[in-house]
Amino acid sequence: MVLRDDGEIETEDEDETNSMPPLEDANEEEYPAQGDLLVARRALSAQAKDEEEV
């Protein structure tokens, strides 16, 4: 741990964390903004919600 002149505290862990690339969400998917695929996906999503409420 290092205390700097400006009062900031720096630890060794911070150095290791800053050098690591950010994690990406594996479930992050991109969908088209228009087209048949988006309509089908939304329709299936609506059906799943209706069945869960029952």
N, C-alpha and C positions, 0 to 999 in steps of 0.2 A: 504494500500500500504506500502511495506517495502523496504527500500534501503539497500542493503547489502554492506559489506566492499569492495567487488570487483567491486562495481558500478552497479550490476545487480538489477533491480527493479522487485519485486514480488508482484502480486495483489491477492486478495482473489479469483477472478474469475479464475485465472490460476489453483489454487488448485482444484476447482470444476471440471474444464475441464479435468484435468489430471486423475481424478478418474473415469471418464466416459469411457465406452468401445467405441471403434471406430465404426462408423456407417457402415453398409454393404449395398452395392448397391442391391436393390431388383431386378433389371433387370439383374444382373450378373448371367448368365447361363453358364454352362459348356457343351460343345458339344464333341462328340467322334471325335477322330482324323481321323478315317477311318470308312468305312461301308456305307450301304445304306441310313441311316438316314442323314448323312452329305451331301451326294449327293442330296437327295431330298430337304433338307433345302436350299442348294445353288441354286438349280434350281428354287425354289419358290422365293428366294430372287432376282434372276436375272429377273424373270418375273415381279415382282413388280416394279423394277427399269425401265424396258422397258415401262410399262404402265404409269408411272409417267412422263416420258419424252414426251409423246404424247400430 
